[in-house]
């Protein structure tokens, strides 16, 4: 597959050449910032781009144009119909003209939230009736949206061994800046532990103390509720409940989960009543939680949910999904998140194969969950064929082949 070419001003460059020459790339983008730029990922088409800036200048697609790009293009984004985003009302998760996402969530956060001390945290909130469009996004779905916007649902072989906590912190923070809740950036409610460096221990600790203070107390002295995200290290049992140990969190910080909330977490994520069974040496559990400061000044967890990801930060929800991830590691693909659609029989794919043509191939696993209604609909869709090439669809039906997935479509040669 050929490299993606972009046009900046009147000159053409490949994306790989720009990425391999970062100083030259910066000079080029600065010099042409006021000029037009185009992506040439699809033959005979010029898709408009613009030059944006964070810490460096970069090429960005215009809002709501991601699905117009070739699937193997870095600017590609799948339409909402190909993920669990399809279950929300248009004003629940909305991409604005400036590229920001306005999101409504089930959780109470910010000022005057602590009085609403029991948040359900379930995937289907009281405002979300099965079979109907959801009006709000759950806390776990918010984490999945952050994961998607951070780019960690997408994979290319060139990303191998390049995803560490420093990368996670950088892109997760950038994604949070682009999500708006109650007209305020998510970063105004959110704490993510800064990568811990022993030589900066005191500085990082003071910064964390200040961040928690501001997130839990308003300028008027009112209590607030905050959100924290981190890689779960383990739980430590005490007579008061469980201490939630988060990687990179400064040692003098402790998040506390009471026994009632711990029982709910065990029911949702753990096996055999062992609260630490959600952890594995081969994966990470990414926790997202809402926090209050209790009367005894403890950081008290109100709701704790999360997702499981590989060491390369790719999310998965079943053993078969993990096996297919390993099968796909030499290809370009994306994981299609459930968000709050896991209890529906909507037929969005589990993965999108992005290097098989000018349209993505939808990959389905049949039989990996307890959703028999969805499995039946998928079997009717595919009938006897594991691949419907005319419609860019492929399936792995565990009823007939549990050992290994069928052959994948070939890599597209343009």
LINGI-V731175 format. One record per run of one state. SS is the DSSP state (~ for helix, > for strand, _ for the rest). FROM is the first residue (numbers start at 1). TO is the last residue. If there is no record, write none. Layout:
SS,FROM,TO / SS,FROM,TO
//
This chain:
_,1,4 / >,5,8 / _,9,10 / >,11,14 / ~,15,20 / _,21,21 / ~,22,31 / _,32,36 / >,37,39 / _,40,46 / >,47,53 / _,54,56 / >,57,61 / _,62,65 / ~,66,68 / _,69,79 / ~,80,82 / _,83,83 / ~,84,87 / >,88,88 / _,89,92 / >,93,95 / _,96,100 / >,101,103 / _,104,104 / >,105,105 / _,106,109 / >,110,111 / _,112,133 / >,134,134 / _,135,136 / >,137,137 / _,138,138 / ~,139,149 / _,150,153 / >,154,155 / _,156,156 / ~,157,159 / _,160,164 / ~,165,177 / _,178,178 / >,179,181 / _,182,183 / >,184,185 / ~,186,188 / _,189,189 / >,190,192 / _,193,197 / ~,198,216 / >,217,217 / _,218,222 / >,223,238 / _,239,240 / >,241,246 / _,247,254 / >,255,257 / _,258,258 / ~,259,269 / _,270,270 / >,271,271 / _,272,273 / >,274,274 / ~,275,278 / _,279,282 / >,283,293 / _,294,298 / >,299,310 / _,311,314 / >,315,316 / _,317,318 / ~,319,327 / _,328,332 / >,333,335 / _,336,350 / >,351,353 / _,354,360 / >,361,366 / _,367,371 / ~,372,382 / _,383,386 / >,387,388 / ~,389,391 / _,392,392 / >,393,397 / _,398,414
//
